[in-house]
Every structure is written in C-alpha cells, then in structure tokens.
Amino acid sequence: MNDKLKPTLGQVFMSVLGAMFGVQSKKNLERDFQYGTFSQYAIIGGLFSVAFVFAVWGVVGLVMNAAGV
C-alpha cells in the first residue's frame, strides 16, 4: 500500500464525522474504501459514539439540574 495515499488520523476522523451526519464527498468515500482499513474506522467510530453518548448525558444532566429535577 502506498503510505502517501493512506488516510491520516485527521482524515479518518473527518470521514467518521461525515458518516455520522450522512454527508461525505465521493472522492473521500472512494479514498476510504480503497486505502483505509476497517479497524481504523471502527475504532474512531466507536470512540466518537462513546464521546457523543457522554456529551448527551452531560447536557441532559445540566438541563435537569437547571430545571430543579
């Protein structure tokens, strides 16, 4: 595999973020499928999902405290 074509950590993160929101360019999609590995995207996707759940949990906790519940 040509390391120059392999997606960087930032590119993997942006691809996962784009996938979460359902928007991504065709060029990036082709790069991801051709040069990326499943494990890269699975790990970053899992970490992003966990971070999202904790962020929602934290916001709900703040709102509940502000509401006095």
SULGICOR-V291269 format. One record per residue. N is the residue number from 1. SS is DSSP state (A for helix, B for strand, O for the rest). PSI is psi as a letter, one per 20 degrees, with the letter a starting at -180 (999 if undefined). OMEGA is omega in radians with two decimals (999 if undefined). Layout:
N|SS|PSI|OMEGA, N|SS|PSI|OMEGA
This chain:
1|O|p|3.11, 2|O|o|-3.08, 3|O|h|3.12, 4|O|h|-3.13, 5|O|i|-3.14, 6|O|p|-3.12, 7|O|q|3.10, 8|O|r|3.13, 9|A|g|3.11, 10|A|h|3.11, 11|A|h|3.10, 12|A|g|3.13, 13|A|g|-3.13, 14|A|h|3.09, 15|A|g|3.11, 16|A|g|3.11, 17|A|g|3.09, 18|A|h|3.12, 19|A|h|3.12, 20|A|h|-3.14, 21|A|i|3.08, 22|O|k|3.11, 23|O|p|3.10, 24|O|q|3.14, 25|O|q|3.14, 26|A|h|3.13, 27|A|g|3.14, 28|A|h|3.11, 29|A|g|3.12, 30|A|g|3.10, 31|A|g|-3.11, 32|A|g|-3.10, 33|A|h|-3.09, 34|A|g|-2.99, 35|A|i|-3.13, 36|O|r|3.07, 37|O|q|-3.12, 38|A|g|-3.07, 39|A|h|3.10, 40|A|g|-3.05, 41|A|h|3.12, 42|A|g|-3.13, 43|A|g|-3.14, 44|A|g|3.11, 45|A|g|3.09, 46|A|g|3.12, 47|A|g|3.13, 48|A|g|3.13, 49|A|g|3.11, 50|A|g|3.12, 51|A|h|3.12, 52|A|g|3.13, 53|A|g|3.13, 54|A|h|3.10, 55|A|g|3.11, 56|A|g|3.12, 57|A|g|3.12, 58|A|g|3.12, 59|A|g|3.11, 60|A|g|3.10, 61|A|g|3.10, 62|A|g|3.13, 63|A|g|3.13, 64|A|g|3.10, 65|A|g|3.14, 66|A|h|3.13, 67|A|i|3.14, 68|O|k|-3.14, 69|O|999|999
